[in-house]
Amino acid sequence: MTGFEDLGKMLVLFGAFFIGVGVLVLALGKLGSFGFGRLPGDIVIERENISCFFPLTSMLILSLVLTVLLNLLARLLGR
């Protein structure tokens, strides 16, 4: 039954992570995004009837930050 215990711990950890991210997003929404999402390299296409936004640079930075944080978390948990 240790498989279910490990799965339960992982689900609790993911839930806590998503709660933390949600609180961070809410806080940043109230404080302003500090230009995140409108960085150089983010592609914005605006036409008469449509607008498309491709946040390439923002997603690369977010991916880098999450990779570092998750690696640190994994090291702290000993995995």
One Martini backbone bead per residue (centre of mass of N, CA, C, O) as a GRO file, in nm:
protein
   79
    1MET     BB    1   0.048   0.067   0.001
    2THR     BB    2   0.276   0.281  -0.067
    3GLY     BB    3   0.171   0.392  -0.335
    4PHE     BB    4  -0.068   0.556  -0.212
    5GLU     BB    5   0.099   0.730  -0.021
    6ASP     BB    6   0.271   0.866  -0.238
    7LEU     BB    7   0.035   0.981  -0.398
    8GLY     BB    8  -0.083   1.151  -0.168
    9LYS     BB    9   0.167   1.330  -0.122
   10MET     BB   10   0.180   1.442  -0.409
   11LEU     BB   11  -0.102   1.574  -0.414
   12VAL     BB   12  -0.052   1.764  -0.176
   13LEU     BB   13   0.188   1.910  -0.300
   14PHE     BB   14   0.042   2.012  -0.553
   15GLY     BB   15  -0.177   2.167  -0.404
   16ALA     BB   16   0.014   2.363  -0.256
   17PHE     BB   17   0.140   2.478  -0.510
   18PHE     BB   18  -0.126   2.589  -0.640
   19ILE     BB   19  -0.197   2.774  -0.409
   20GLY     BB   20   0.058   2.947  -0.424
   21VAL     BB   21   0.018   3.040  -0.715
   22GLY     BB   22  -0.259   3.170  -0.674
   23VAL     BB   23  -0.170   3.381  -0.468
   24LEU     BB   24   0.043   3.513  -0.650
   25VAL     BB   25  -0.149   3.598  -0.878
   26LEU     BB   26  -0.333   3.775  -0.706
   27ALA     BB   27  -0.112   3.969  -0.606
   28LEU     BB   28  -0.012   4.061  -0.888
   29GLY     BB   29  -0.287   4.172  -0.983
   30LYS     BB   30  -0.291   4.404  -0.763
   31LEU     BB   31   0.013   4.519  -0.828
   32GLY     BB   32   0.095   4.414  -1.088
   33SER     BB   33   0.307   4.278  -1.353
   34PHE     BB   34   0.570   4.440  -1.436
   35GLY     BB   35   0.547   4.350  -1.761
   36PHE     BB   36   0.449   4.079  -1.755
   37GLY     BB   37   0.368   3.981  -2.095
   38ARG     BB   38   0.543   4.255  -2.220
   39LEU     BB   39   0.797   4.155  -2.353
   40PRO     BB   40   1.058   4.119  -2.524
   41GLY     BB   41   0.939   3.867  -2.762
   42ASP     BB   42   0.656   3.923  -2.752
   43ILE     BB   43   0.378   3.843  -2.948
   44VAL     BB   44   0.180   4.086  -3.137
   45ILE     BB   45  -0.138   4.055  -3.310
   46GLU     BB   46  -0.311   4.316  -3.489
   47ARG     BB   47  -0.633   4.347  -3.614
   48GLU     BB   48  -0.943   4.419  -3.681
   49ASN     BB   49  -1.080   4.118  -3.567
   50ILE     BB   50  -0.788   4.045  -3.435
   51SER     BB   51  -0.598   3.898  -3.157
   52CYS     BB   52  -0.256   3.798  -3.083
   53PHE     BB   53  -0.079   3.619  -2.816
   54PHE     BB   54   0.285   3.546  -2.770
   55PRO     BB   55   0.464   3.455  -2.472
   56LEU     BB   56   0.773   3.369  -2.506
   57THR     BB   57   0.953   3.509  -2.292
   58SER     BB   58   0.772   3.465  -2.046
   59MET     BB   59   0.778   3.147  -2.064
   60LEU     BB   60   1.083   3.113  -2.035
   61ILE     BB   61   1.106   3.243  -1.757
   62LEU     BB   62   0.900   3.064  -1.612
   63SER     BB   63   1.044   2.796  -1.670
   64LEU     BB   64   1.308   2.862  -1.525
   65VAL     BB   65   1.192   2.919  -1.244
   66LEU     BB   66   1.043   2.646  -1.205
   67THR     BB   67   1.289   2.463  -1.238
   68VAL     BB   68   1.448   2.568  -0.999
   69LEU     BB   69   1.232   2.527  -0.777
   70LEU     BB   70   1.185   2.218  -0.824
   71ASN     BB   71   1.480   2.132  -0.776
   72LEU     BB   72   1.499   2.238  -0.488
   73LEU     BB   73   1.263   2.072  -0.378
   74ALA     BB   74   1.381   1.794  -0.449
   75ARG     BB   75   1.636   1.824  -0.272
   76LEU     BB   76   1.488   1.871   0.000
   77LEU     BB   77   1.326   1.584  -0.028
   78GLY     BB   78   1.532   1.361  -0.155
   79ARG     BB   79   1.502   1.294  -0.496
   0.00000   0.00000   0.00000
